[in-house]
């Protein structure tokens, strides 16, 4: 699926972003996850965004370790 082809309502985009960044309250997260159960494309987008965020964080940590070892 090409996520760029699906135009999302700004509120949904904000929920995906907040879900990815773990900024939803427990109630908001539970409600959003209920929506994800019924919308395959939105679920794929949200999980891909969350996976991408995690991979970027791992890369940041690896680079900081590499840079620290080059200094010593």
PDB file of N, H, CA, C and O in Angstrom:
ATOM      1  N   UNK A   1       0.837  -1.180   0.000  1.00  0.00           N
ATOM      2  CA  UNK A   1       0.000   0.000   0.000  1.00  0.00           C
ATOM      3  C   UNK A   1       0.878   1.239   0.000  1.00  0.00           C
ATOM      4  O   UNK A   1       1.880   1.295   0.714  1.00  0.00           O
ATOM      5  N   UNK A   2       0.513   2.218  -0.787  1.00  0.00           N
ATOM      6  H   UNK A   2      -0.301   2.172  -1.367  1.00  0.00           H
ATOM      7  CA  UNK A   2       1.224   3.496  -0.793  1.00  0.00           C
ATOM      8  C   UNK A   2       0.472   4.439   0.130  1.00  0.00           C
ATOM      9  O   UNK A   2      -0.616   4.910  -0.201  1.00  0.00           O
ATOM     10  N   UNK A   3       1.062   4.713   1.297  1.00  0.00           N
ATOM     11  H   UNK A   3       1.946   4.330   1.565  1.00  0.00           H
ATOM     12  CA  UNK A   3       0.389   5.528   2.299  1.00  0.00           C
ATOM     13  C   UNK A   3       0.117   6.938   1.799  1.00  0.00           C
ATOM     14  O   UNK A   3      -0.813   7.598   2.263  1.00  0.00           O
ATOM     15  N   UNK A   4       0.921   7.398   0.860  1.00  0.00           N
ATOM     16  H   UNK A   4       1.676   6.862   0.483  1.00  0.00           H
ATOM     17  CA  UNK A   4       0.747   8.756   0.354  1.00  0.00           C
ATOM     18  C   UNK A   4      -0.497   8.890  -0.511  1.00  0.00           C
ATOM     19  O   UNK A   4      -0.989   9.999  -0.719  1.00  0.00           O
ATOM     20  N   UNK A   5      -1.008   7.777  -1.016  1.00  0.00           N
ATOM     21  H   UNK A   5      -0.608   6.877  -0.847  1.00  0.00           H
ATOM     22  CA  UNK A   5      -2.206   7.820  -1.853  1.00  0.00           C
ATOM     23  C   UNK A   5      -3.472   8.029  -1.039  1.00  0.00           C
ATOM     24  O   UNK A   5      -4.466   8.531  -1.564  1.00  0.00           O
ATOM     25  N   UNK A   6      -3.453   7.655   0.221  1.00  0.00           N
ATOM     26  H   UNK A   6      -2.646   7.246   0.647  1.00  0.00           H
ATOM     27  CA  UNK A   6      -4.634   7.772   1.068  1.00  0.00           C
ATOM     28  C   UNK A   6      -4.581   9.099   1.813  1.00  0.00           C
ATOM     29  O   UNK A   6      -3.670   9.339   2.605  1.00  0.00           O
ATOM     30  N   UNK A   7      -5.548   9.945   1.559  1.00  0.00           N
ATOM     31  H   UNK A   7      -6.289   9.750   0.915  1.00  0.00           H
ATOM     32  CA  UNK A   7      -5.603  11.221   2.251  1.00  0.00           C
ATOM     33  C   UNK A   7      -6.332  11.032   3.573  1.00  0.00           C
ATOM     34  O   UNK A   7      -7.471  10.568   3.611  1.00  0.00           O
ATOM     35  N   UNK A   8      -5.665  11.395   4.638  1.00  0.00           N
ATOM     36  H   UNK A   8      -4.739  11.772   4.607  1.00  0.00           H
ATOM     37  CA  UNK A   8      -6.237  11.215   5.969  1.00  0.00           C
ATOM     38  C   UNK A   8      -6.708  12.552   6.518  1.00  0.00           C
ATOM     39  O   UNK A   8      -6.147  13.604   6.211  1.00  0.00           O
ATOM     40  N   UNK A   9      -7.731  12.487   7.321  1.00  0.00           N
ATOM     41  H   UNK A   9      -8.186  11.632   7.571  1.00  0.00           H
ATOM     42  CA  UNK A   9      -8.217  13.676   8.019  1.00  0.00           C
ATOM     43  C   UNK A   9      -7.117  14.129   8.981  1.00  0.00           C
ATOM     44  O   UNK A   9      -6.444  13.293   9.585  1.00  0.00           O
ATOM     45  N   UNK A  10      -6.928  15.440   9.127  1.00  0.00           N
ATOM     46  H   UNK A  10      -7.475  16.119   8.637  1.00  0.00           H
ATOM     47  CA  UNK A  10      -5.873  15.932  10.027  1.00  0.00           C
ATOM     48  C   UNK A  10      -5.953  15.378  11.450  1.00  0.00           C
ATOM     49  O   UNK A  10      -4.921  15.181  12.091  1.00  0.00           O
ATOM     50  N   UNK A  11      -7.141  15.130  11.945  1.00  0.00           N
ATOM     51  H   UNK A  11      -7.980  15.290  11.425  1.00  0.00           H
ATOM     52  CA  UNK A  11      -7.287  14.572  13.294  1.00  0.00           C
ATOM     53  C   UNK A  11      -6.713  13.154  13.332  1.00  0.00           C
ATOM     54  O   UNK A  11      -6.046  12.780  14.297  1.00  0.00           O
ATOM     55  N   UNK A  12      -6.968  12.372  12.296  1.00  0.00           N
ATOM     56  H   UNK A  12      -7.509  12.676  11.512  1.00  0.00           H
ATOM     57  CA  UNK A  12      -6.422  11.013  12.226  1.00  0.00           C
ATOM     58  C   UNK A  12      -4.903  11.069  12.128  1.00  0.00           C
ATOM     59  O   UNK A  12      -4.207  10.292  12.781  1.00  0.00           O
ATOM     60  N   UNK A  13      -4.388  11.988  11.312  1.00  0.00           N
ATOM     61  H   UNK A  13      -4.953  12.619  10.782  1.00  0.00           H
ATOM     62  CA  UNK A  13      -2.935  12.139  11.204  1.00  0.00           C
ATOM     63  C   UNK A  13      -2.322  12.463  12.568  1.00  0.00           C
ATOM     64  O   UNK A  13      -1.260  11.950  12.923  1.00  0.00           O
ATOM     65  N   UNK A  14      -3.002  13.314  13.316  1.00  0.00           N
ATOM     66  H   UNK A  14      -3.864  13.730  13.028  1.00  0.00           H
ATOM     67  CA  UNK A  14      -2.515  13.683  14.645  1.00  0.00           C
ATOM     68  C   UNK A  14      -2.530  12.472  15.582  1.00  0.00           C
ATOM     69  O   UNK A  14      -1.601  12.284  16.366  1.00  0.00           O
ATOM     70  N   UNK A  15      -3.584  11.651  15.502  1.00  0.00           N
ATOM     71  H   UNK A  15      -4.339  11.804  14.865  1.00  0.00           H
ATOM     72  CA  UNK A  15      -3.643  10.448  16.330  1.00  0.00           C
ATOM     73  C   UNK A  15      -2.520   9.475  15.967  1.00  0.00           C
ATOM     74  O   UNK A  15      -1.897   8.888  16.852  1.00  0.00           O
ATOM     75  N   UNK A  16      -2.261   9.302  14.663  1.00  0.00           N
ATOM     76  H   UNK A  16      -2.767   9.778  13.944  1.00  0.00           H
ATOM     77  CA  UNK A  16      -1.182   8.405  14.240  1.00  0.00           C
ATOM     78  C   UNK A  16       0.142   8.925  14.791  1.00  0.00           C
ATOM     79  O   UNK A  16       0.942   8.155  15.324  1.00  0.00           O
ATOM     80  N   UNK A  17       0.371  10.217  14.664  1.00  0.00           N
ATOM     81  H   UNK A  17      -0.279  10.842  14.231  1.00  0.00           H
ATOM     82  CA  UNK A  17       1.607  10.816  15.167  1.00  0.00           C
ATOM     83  C   UNK A  17       1.724  10.650  16.684  1.00  0.00           C
ATOM     84  O   UNK A  17       2.773  10.242  17.184  1.00  0.00           O
ATOM     85  N   UNK A  18       0.660  10.962  17.409  1.00  0.00           N
ATOM     86  H   UNK A  18      -0.191  11.293  17.002  1.00  0.00           H
ATOM     87  CA  UNK A  18       0.685  10.827  18.869  1.00  0.00           C
ATOM     88  C   UNK A  18       0.826   9.365  19.293  1.00  0.00           C
ATOM     89  O   UNK A  18       1.493   9.071  20.285  1.00  0.00           O
ATOM     90  N   UNK A  19       0.204   8.451  18.551  1.00  0.00           N
ATOM     91  H   UNK A  19      -0.338   8.690  17.745  1.00  0.00           H
ATOM     92  CA  UNK A  19       0.324   7.018  18.826  1.00  0.00           C
ATOM     93  C   UNK A  19       1.783   6.584  18.649  1.00  0.00           C
ATOM     94  O   UNK A  19       2.331   5.848  19.469  1.00  0.00           O
ATOM     95  N   UNK A  20       2.388   7.049  17.578  1.00  0.00           N
ATOM     96  H   UNK A  20       1.942   7.647  16.912  1.00  0.00           H
ATOM     97  CA  UNK A  20       3.778   6.712  17.287  1.00  0.00           C
ATOM     98  C   UNK A  20       4.714   7.245  18.361  1.00  0.00           C
ATOM     99  O   UNK A  20       5.684   6.584  18.734  1.00  0.00           O
ATOM    100  N   UNK A  21       4.423   8.437  18.852  1.00  0.00           N
ATOM    101  H   UNK A  21       3.635   8.974  18.549  1.00  0.00           H
ATOM    102  CA  UNK A  21       5.281   9.080  19.849  1.00  0.00           C
ATOM    103  C   UNK A  21       4.881   8.728  21.293  1.00  0.00           C
ATOM    104  O   UNK A  21       5.458   9.260  22.241  1.00  0.00           O
ATOM    105  N   UNK A  22       3.898   7.836  21.458  1.00  0.00           N
ATOM    106  H   UNK A  22       3.430   7.403  20.688  1.00  0.00           H
ATOM    107  CA  UNK A  22       3.414   7.419  22.791  1.00  0.00           C
ATOM    108  C   UNK A  22       2.925   8.611  23.616  1.00  0.00           C
ATOM    109  O   UNK A  22       3.222   8.720  24.806  1.00  0.00           O
ATOM    110  N   UNK A  23       2.173   9.500  22.968  1.00  0.00           N
ATOM    111  H   UNK A  23       1.932   9.412  22.001  1.00  0.00           H
ATOM    112  CA  UNK A  23       1.653  10.681  23.661  1.00  0.00           C
ATOM    113  C   UNK A  23       0.141  10.608  23.902  1.00  0.00           C
ATOM    114  O   UNK A  23      -0.465  11.607  24.288  1.00  0.00           O
ATOM    115  N   UNK A  24      -0.468   9.456  23.683  1.00  0.00           N
ATOM    116  H   UNK A  24       0.024   8.644  23.370  1.00  0.00           H
ATOM    117  CA  UNK A  24      -1.905   9.316  23.912  1.00  0.00           C
ATOM    118  C   UNK A  24      -2.161   8.893  25.360  1.00  0.00           C
ATOM    119  O   UNK A  24      -1.375   8.165  25.966  1.00  0.00           O
ATOM    120  N   UNK A  25      -3.278   9.369  25.886  1.00  0.00           N
ATOM    121  H   UNK A  25      -3.916   9.960  25.394  1.00  0.00           H
ATOM    122  CA  UNK A  25      -3.695   8.873  27.195  1.00  0.00           C
ATOM    123  C   UNK A  25      -4.106   7.408  27.030  1.00  0.00           C
ATOM    124  O   UNK A  25      -4.272   6.926  25.909  1.00  0.00           O
ATOM    125  N   UNK A  26      -4.264   6.724  28.126  1.00  0.00           N
ATOM    126  H   UNK A  26      -4.129   7.115  29.036  1.00  0.00           H
ATOM    127  CA  UNK A  26      -4.674   5.317  28.059  1.00  0.00           C
ATOM    128  C   UNK A  26      -6.001   5.173  27.330  1.00  0.00           C
ATOM    129  O   UNK A  26      -6.154   4.273  26.504  1.00  0.00           O
ATOM    130  N   UNK A  27      -6.960   6.041  27.620  1.00  0.00           N
ATOM    131  H   UNK A  27      -6.836   6.772  28.291  1.00  0.00           H
ATOM    132  CA  UNK A  27      -8.269   5.990  26.965  1.00  0.00           C
ATOM    133  C   UNK A  27      -8.144   6.276  25.476  1.00  0.00           C
ATOM    134  O   UNK A  27      -8.748   5.579  24.660  1.00  0.00           O
ATOM    135  N   UNK A  28      -7.369   7.290  25.112  1.00  0.00           N
ATOM    136  H   UNK A  28      -6.878   7.855  25.775  1.00  0.00           H
ATOM    137  CA  UNK A  28      -7.180   7.610  23.693  1.00  0.00           C
ATOM    138  C   UNK A  28      -6.508   6.463  22.954  1.00  0.00           C
ATOM    139  O   UNK A  28      -6.910   6.111  21.845  1.00  0.00           O
ATOM    140  N   UNK A  29      -5.479   5.879  23.572  1.00  0.00           N
ATOM    141  H   UNK A  29      -5.152   6.165  24.473  1.00  0.00           H
ATOM    142  CA  UNK A  29      -4.761   4.770  22.942  1.00  0.00           C
ATOM    143  C   UNK A  29      -5.691   3.571  22.753  1.00  0.00           C
ATOM    144  O   UNK A  29      -5.712   2.967  21.681  1.00  0.00           O
ATOM    145  N   UNK A  30      -6.454   3.226  23.784  1.00  0.00           N
ATOM    146  H   UNK A  30      -6.437   3.717  24.655  1.00  0.00           H
ATOM    147  CA  UNK A  30      -7.379   2.097  23.685  1.00  0.00           C
ATOM    148  C   UNK A  30      -8.408   2.324  22.590  1.00  0.00           C
ATOM    149  O   UNK A  30      -8.711   1.413  21.820  1.00  0.00           O
ATOM    150  N   UNK A  31      -8.948   3.536  22.516  1.00  0.00           N
ATOM    151  H   UNK A  31      -8.702   4.276  23.142  1.00  0.00           H
ATOM    152  CA  UNK A  31      -9.944   3.865  21.494  1.00  0.00           C
ATOM    153  C   UNK A  31      -9.325   3.814  20.102  1.00  0.00           C
ATOM    154  O   UNK A  31      -9.917   3.264  19.173  1.00  0.00           O
ATOM    155  N   UNK A  32      -8.137   4.387  19.962  1.00  0.00           N
ATOM    156  H   UNK A  32      -7.656   4.834  20.716  1.00  0.00           H
ATOM    157  CA  UNK A  32      -7.461   4.382  18.664  1.00  0.00           C
ATOM    158  C   UNK A  32      -7.138   2.962  18.232  1.00  0.00           C
ATOM    159  O   UNK A  32      -7.277   2.630  17.054  1.00  0.00           O
ATOM    160  N   UNK A  33      -6.714   2.127  19.156  1.00  0.00           N
ATOM    161  H   UNK A  33      -6.602   2.397  20.112  1.00  0.00           H
ATOM    162  CA  UNK A  33      -6.412   0.735  18.811  1.00  0.00           C
ATOM    163  C   UNK A  33      -7.666  -0.025  18.403  1.00  0.00           C
ATOM    164  O   UNK A  33      -7.585  -0.949  17.593  1.00  0.00           O
ATOM    165  N   UNK A  34      -8.819   0.341  18.943  1.00  0.00           N
ATOM    166  H   UNK A  34      -8.885   1.092  19.601  1.00  0.00           H
ATOM    167  CA  UNK A  34     -10.080  -0.252  18.483  1.00  0.00           C
ATOM    168  C   UNK A  34     -10.341   0.112  17.020  1.00  0.00           C
ATOM    169  O   UNK A  34     -10.809  -0.717  16.240  1.00  0.00           O
ATOM    170  N   UNK A  35     -10.036   1.355  16.659  1.00  0.00           N
ATOM    171  H   UNK A  35      -9.657   2.029  17.293  1.00  0.00           H
ATOM    172  CA  UNK A  35     -10.183   1.788  15.263  1.00  0.00           C
ATOM    173  C   UNK A  35      -9.207   1.019  14.383  1.00  0.00           C
ATOM    174  O   UNK A  35      -9.561   0.605  13.279  1.00  0.00           O
ATOM    175  N   UNK A  36      -7.986   0.825  14.861  1.00  0.00           N
ATOM    176  H   UNK A  36      -7.698   1.162  15.757  1.00  0.00           H
ATOM    177  CA  UNK A  36      -6.982   0.110  14.068  1.00  0.00           C
ATOM    178  C   UNK A  36      -7.396  -1.322  13.760  1.00  0.00           C
ATOM    179  O   UNK A  36      -7.005  -1.876  12.733  1.00  0.00           O
ATOM    180  N   UNK A  37      -8.185  -1.920  14.645  1.00  0.00           N
ATOM    181  H   UNK A  37      -8.503  -1.470  15.479  1.00  0.00           H
ATOM    182  CA  UNK A  37      -8.649  -3.289  14.425  1.00  0.00           C
ATOM    183  C   UNK A  37      -9.537  -3.365  13.181  1.00  0.00           C
ATOM    184  O   UNK A  37      -9.553  -4.378  12.481  1.00  0.00           O
ATOM    185  N   UNK A  38     -10.265  -2.295  12.917  1.00  0.00           N
ATOM    186  H   UNK A  38     -10.252  -1.472  13.485  1.00  0.00           H
ATOM    187  CA  UNK A  38     -11.232  -2.327  11.813  1.00  0.00           C
ATOM    188  C   UNK A  38     -10.713  -1.703  10.525  1.00  0.00           C
ATOM    189  O   UNK A  38     -11.335  -1.880   9.478  1.00  0.00           O
ATOM    190  N   UNK A  39      -9.596  -0.977  10.563  1.00  0.00           N
ATOM    191  H   UNK A  39      -9.091  -0.833  11.414  1.00  0.00           H
ATOM    192  CA  UNK A  39      -9.079  -0.297   9.375  1.00  0.00           C
ATOM    193  C   UNK A  39      -7.673  -0.813   9.071  1.00  0.00           C
ATOM    194  O   UNK A  39      -6.695  -0.387   9.685  1.00  0.00           O
ATOM    195  N   UNK A  40      -7.592  -1.739   8.109  1.00  0.00           N
ATOM    196  H   UNK A  40      -8.386  -2.084   7.610  1.00  0.00           H
ATOM    197  CA  UNK A  40      -6.315  -2.373   7.781  1.00  0.00           C
ATOM    198  C   UNK A  40      -5.258  -1.374   7.330  1.00  0.00           C
ATOM    199  O   UNK A  40      -4.106  -1.451   7.756  1.00  0.00           O
ATOM    200  N   UNK A  41      -5.644  -0.445   6.477  1.00  0.00           N
ATOM    201  H   UNK A  41      -6.581  -0.382   6.131  1.00  0.00           H
ATOM    202  CA  UNK A  41      -4.679   0.522   5.952  1.00  0.00           C
ATOM    203  C   UNK A  41      -4.163   1.449   7.049  1.00  0.00           C
ATOM    204  O   UNK A  41      -2.967   1.730   7.117  1.00  0.00           O
ATOM    205  N   UNK A  42      -5.049   1.913   7.889  1.00  0.00           N
ATOM    206  H   UNK A  42      -6.021   1.685   7.833  1.00  0.00           H
ATOM    207  CA  UNK A  42      -4.643   2.785   8.989  1.00  0.00           C
ATOM    208  C   UNK A  42      -3.770   2.025   9.979  1.00  0.00           C
ATOM    209  O   UNK A  42      -2.801   2.579  10.499  1.00  0.00           O
ATOM    210  N   UNK A  43      -4.098   0.773  10.243  1.00  0.00           N
ATOM    211  H   UNK A  43      -4.885   0.324   9.820  1.00  0.00           H
ATOM    212  CA  UNK A  43      -3.299  -0.056  11.147  1.00  0.00           C
ATOM    213  C   UNK A  43      -1.893  -0.243  10.578  1.00  0.00           C
ATOM    214  O   UNK A  43      -0.902  -0.122  11.298  1.00  0.00           O
ATOM    215  N   UNK A  44      -1.820  -0.539   9.286  1.00  0.00           N
ATOM    216  H   UNK A  44      -2.625  -0.637   8.701  1.00  0.00           H
ATOM    217  CA  UNK A  44      -0.515  -0.722   8.651  1.00  0.00           C
ATOM    218  C   UNK A  44       0.305   0.573   8.720  1.00  0.00           C
ATOM    219  O   UNK A  44       1.506   0.535   8.986  1.00  0.00           O
ATOM    220  N   UNK A  45      -0.336   1.695   8.485  1.00  0.00           N
ATOM    221  H   UNK A  45      -1.312   1.726   8.269  1.00  0.00           H
ATOM    222  CA  UNK A  45       0.343   2.985   8.571  1.00  0.00           C
ATOM    223  C   UNK A  45       0.851   3.245   9.984  1.00  0.00           C
ATOM    224  O   UNK A  45       2.013   3.609  10.169  1.00  0.00           O
ATOM    225  N   UNK A  46      -0.006   3.061  10.976  1.00  0.00           N
ATOM    226  H   UNK A  46      -0.950   2.765  10.826  1.00  0.00           H
ATOM    227  CA  UNK A  46       0.371   3.333  12.369  1.00  0.00           C
ATOM    228  C   UNK A  46       1.510   2.423  12.821  1.00  0.00           C
ATOM    229  O   UNK A  46       2.462   2.884  13.451  1.00  0.00           O
ATOM    230  N   UNK A  47       1.416   1.139  12.503  1.00  0.00           N
ATOM    231  H   UNK A  47       0.643   0.765  11.992  1.00  0.00           H
ATOM    232  CA  UNK A  47       2.468   0.215  12.931  1.00  0.00           C
ATOM    233  C   UNK A  47       3.767   0.474  12.176  1.00  0.00           C
ATOM    234  O   UNK A  47       4.849   0.374  12.755  1.00  0.00           O
ATOM    235  N   UNK A  48       3.670   0.801  10.901  1.00  0.00           N
ATOM    236  H   UNK A  48       2.791   0.882  10.431  1.00  0.00           H
ATOM    237  CA  UNK A  48       4.877   1.128  10.124  1.00  0.00           C
ATOM    238  C   UNK A  48       5.545   2.381  10.667  1.00  0.00           C
ATOM    239  O   UNK A  48       6.771   2.452  10.758  1.00  0.00           O
ATOM    240  N   UNK A  49       4.734   3.366  11.026  1.00  0.00           N
ATOM    241  H   UNK A  49       3.739   3.309  10.952  1.00  0.00           H
ATOM    242  CA  UNK A  49       5.287   4.600  11.585  1.00  0.00           C
ATOM    243  C   UNK A  49       5.969   4.314  12.923  1.00  0.00           C
ATOM    244  O   UNK A  49       7.043   4.844  13.204  1.00  0.00           O
ATOM    245  N   UNK A  50       5.349   3.488  13.729  1.00  0.00           N
ATOM    246  H   UNK A  50       4.476   3.057  13.500  1.00  0.00           H
ATOM    247  CA  UNK A  50       5.932   3.157  15.038  1.00  0.00           C
ATOM    248  C   UNK A  50       7.225   2.362  14.859  1.00  0.00           C
ATOM    249  O   UNK A  50       8.207   2.609  15.560  1.00  0.00           O
ATOM    250  N   UNK A  51       7.231   1.412  13.924  1.00  0.00           N
ATOM    251  H   UNK A  51       6.433   1.212  13.354  1.00  0.00           H
ATOM    252  CA  UNK A  51       8.449   0.647  13.643  1.00  0.00           C
ATOM    253  C   UNK A  51       9.553   1.563  13.117  1.00  0.00           C
ATOM    254  O   UNK A  51      10.713   1.434  13.510  1.00  0.00           O
ATOM    255  N   UNK A  52       9.189   2.482  12.233  1.00  0.00           N
ATOM    256  H   UNK A  52       8.247   2.587  11.914  1.00  0.00           H
ATOM    257  CA  UNK A  52      10.167   3.424  11.690  1.00  0.00           C
ATOM    258  C   UNK A  52      10.774   4.289  12.778  1.00  0.00           C
ATOM    259  O   UNK A  52      11.981   4.530  12.784  1.00  0.00           O
ATOM    260  N   UNK A  53       9.953   4.751  13.689  1.00  0.00           N
ATOM    261  H   UNK A  53       8.972   4.555  13.685  1.00  0.00           H
ATOM    262  CA  UNK A  53      10.438   5.569  14.804  1.00  0.00           C
ATOM    263  C   UNK A  53      11.422   4.764  15.651  1.00  0.00           C
ATOM    264  O   UNK A  53      12.471   5.277  16.041  1.00  0.00           O
ATOM    265  N   UNK A  54      11.088   3.515  15.933  1.00  0.00           N
ATOM    266  H   UNK A  54      10.236   3.098  15.616  1.00  0.00           H
ATOM    267  CA  UNK A  54      11.974   2.663  16.734  1.00  0.00           C
ATOM    268  C   UNK A  54      13.304   2.414  16.028  1.00  0.00           C
ATOM    269  O   UNK A  54      14.358   2.422  16.664  1.00  0.00           O
ATOM    270  N   UNK A  55      13.256   2.193  14.716  1.00  0.00           N
ATOM    271  H   UNK A  55      12.399   2.186  14.200  1.00  0.00           H
ATOM    272  CA  UNK A  55      14.489   1.979  13.957  1.00  0.00           C
ATOM    273  C   UNK A  55      15.361   3.233  13.945  1.00  0.00           C
ATOM    274  O   UNK A  55      16.583   3.143  14.059  1.00  0.00           O
ATOM    275  N   UNK A  56      14.733   4.397  13.807  1.00  0.00           N
ATOM    276  H   UNK A  56      13.740   4.470  13.714  1.00  0.00           H
ATOM    277  CA  UNK A  56      15.486   5.646  13.815  1.00  0.00           C
ATOM    278  C   UNK A  56      16.136   5.870  15.182  1.00  0.00           C
ATOM    279  O   UNK A  56      17.261   6.363  15.259  1.00  0.00           O
ATOM    280  N   UNK A  57      15.445   5.517  16.240  1.00  0.00           N
ATOM    281  H   UNK A  57      14.531   5.117  16.177  1.00  0.00           H
ATOM    282  CA  UNK A  57      16.021   5.661  17.581  1.00  0.00           C
ATOM    283  C   UNK A  57      17.211   4.732  17.756  1.00  0.00           C
ATOM    284  O   UNK A  57      18.221   5.122  18.343  1.00  0.00           O
ATOM    285  N   UNK A  58      17.103   3.494  17.247  1.00  0.00           N
ATOM    286  H   UNK A  58      16.283   3.177  16.770  1.00  0.00           H
ATOM    287  CA  UNK A  58      18.222   2.565  17.335  1.00  0.00           C
ATOM    288  C   UNK A  58      19.433   3.079  16.568  1.00  0.00           C
ATOM    289  O   UNK A  58      20.570   2.966  17.027  1.00  0.00           O
ATOM    290  N   UNK A  59      19.173   3.646  15.389  1.00  0.00           N
ATOM    291  H   UNK A  59      18.250   3.738  15.015  1.00  0.00           H
ATOM    292  CA  UNK A  59      20.251   4.211  14.583  1.00  0.00           C
ATOM    293  C   UNK A  59      20.919   5.363  15.322  1.00  0.00           C
ATOM    294  O   UNK A  59      22.145   5.479  15.313  1.00  0.00           O
ATOM    295  N   UNK A  60      20.120   6.215  15.961  1.00  0.00           N
ATOM    296  H   UNK A  60      19.125   6.121  15.968  1.00  0.00           H
ATOM    297  CA  UNK A  60      20.665   7.340  16.723  1.00  0.00           C
ATOM    298  C   UNK A  60      21.576   6.830  17.839  1.00  0.00           C
ATOM    299  O   UNK A  60      22.667   7.362  18.045  1.00  0.00           O
ATOM    300  N   UNK A  61      21.132   5.804  18.553  1.00  0.00           N
ATOM    301  H   UNK A  61      20.246   5.371  18.386  1.00  0.00           H
ATOM    302  CA  UNK A  61      21.929   5.243  19.647  1.00  0.00           C
ATOM    303  C   UNK A  61      23.217   4.640  19.107  1.00  0.00           C
ATOM    304  O   UNK A  61      24.286   4.846  19.682  1.00  0.00           O
ATOM    305  N   UNK A  62      23.127   3.898  18.009  1.00  0.00           N
ATOM    306  H   UNK A  62      22.259   3.731  17.542  1.00  0.00           H
ATOM    307  CA  UNK A  62      24.321   3.283  17.433  1.00  0.00           C
ATOM    308  C   UNK A  62      25.329   4.346  16.993  1.00  0.00           C
ATOM    309  O   UNK A  62      26.532   4.194  17.201  1.00  0.00           O
ATOM    310  N   UNK A  63      24.830   5.413  16.390  1.00  0.00           N
ATOM    311  H   UNK A  63      23.852   5.536  16.221  1.00  0.00           H
ATOM    312  CA  UNK A  63      25.732   6.483  15.950  1.00  0.00           C
ATOM    313  C   UNK A  63      26.376   7.184  17.135  1.00  0.00           C
ATOM    314  O   UNK A  63      27.556   7.531  17.084  1.00  0.00           O
ATOM    315  N   UNK A  64      25.615   7.395  18.200  1.00  0.00           N
ATOM    316  H   UNK A  64      24.657   7.113  18.242  1.00  0.00           H
ATOM    317  CA  UNK A  64      26.197   8.064  19.368  1.00  0.00           C
ATOM    318  C   UNK A  64      27.257   7.181  20.018  1.00  0.00           C
ATOM    319  O   UNK A  64      28.268   7.690  20.503  1.00  0.00           O
ATOM    320  N   UNK A  65      27.043   5.873  20.035  1.00  0.00           N
ATOM    321  H   UNK A  65      26.222   5.460  19.641  1.00  0.00           H
ATOM    322  CA  UNK A  65      28.040   4.948  20.569  1.00  0.00           C
ATOM    323  C   UNK A  65      29.290   4.974  19.689  1.00  0.00           C
ATOM    324  O   UNK A  65      30.411   5.018  20.196  1.00  0.00           O
ATOM    325  N   UNK A  66      29.093   4.946  18.389  1.00  0.00           N
ATOM    326  H   UNK A  66      28.183   4.911  17.978  1.00  0.00           H
ATOM    327  CA  UNK A  66      30.216   4.986  17.449  1.00  0.00           C
ATOM    328  C   UNK A  66      30.999   6.283  17.623  1.00  0.00           C
ATOM    329  O   UNK A  66      32.228   6.263  17.674  1.00  0.00           O
ATOM    330  N   UNK A  67      30.299   7.400  17.714  1.00  0.00           N
ATOM    331  H   UNK A  67      29.300   7.416  17.673  1.00  0.00           H
ATOM    332  CA  UNK A  67      30.973   8.686  17.879  1.00  0.00           C
ATOM    333  C   UNK A  67      31.722   8.756  19.198  1.00  0.00           C
ATOM    334  O   UNK A  67      32.822   9.305  19.257  1.00  0.00           O
ATOM    335  N   UNK A  68      31.138   8.206  20.260  1.00  0.00           N
ATOM    336  H   UNK A  68      30.244   7.760  20.212  1.00  0.00           H
ATOM    337  CA  UNK A  68      31.793   8.202  21.561  1.00  0.00           C
ATOM    338  C   UNK A  68      33.055   7.345  21.526  1.00  0.00           C
ATOM    339  O   UNK A  68      34.060   7.695  22.143  1.00  0.00           O
ATOM    340  N   UNK A  69      33.007   6.242  20.816  1.00  0.00           N
ATOM    341  H   UNK A  69      32.190   5.958  20.314  1.00  0.00           H
ATOM    342  CA  UNK A  69      34.190   5.365  20.753  1.00  0.00           C
ATOM    343  C   UNK A  69      35.290   5.999  19.903  1.00  0.00           C
ATOM    344  O   UNK A  69      36.468   5.715  20.124  1.00  0.00           O
ATOM    345  N   UNK A  70      34.945   6.829  18.961  1.00  0.00           N
ATOM    346  H   UNK A  70      33.988   7.060  18.781  1.00  0.00           H
ATOM    347  CA  UNK A  70      35.946   7.509  18.128  1.00  0.00           C
ATOM    348  C   UNK A  70      36.655   8.607  18.928  1.00  0.00           C
ATOM    349  O   UNK A  70      37.814   8.924  18.660  1.00  0.00           O
ATOM    350  N   UNK A  71      35.955   9.183  19.908  1.00  0.00           N
ATOM    351  H   UNK A  71      35.014   8.925  20.126  1.00  0.00           H
ATOM    352  CA  UNK A  71      36.538  10.235  20.726  1.00  0.00           C
ATOM    353  C   UNK A  71      37.573   9.656  21.689  1.00  0.00           C
ATOM    354  O   UNK A  71      38.604  10.275  21.952  1.00  0.00           O
ATOM    355  N   UNK A  72      37.286   8.465  22.210  1.00  0.00           N
ATOM    356  H   UNK A  72      36.448   7.962  21.996  1.00  0.00           H
ATOM    357  CA  UNK A  72      38.190   7.830  23.191  1.00  0.00           C
ATOM    358  C   UNK A  72      39.310   7.196  22.491  1.00  0.00           C
ATOM    359  O   UNK A  72      40.184   6.608  23.128  1.00  0.00           O
TER     360      UNK A  72
END
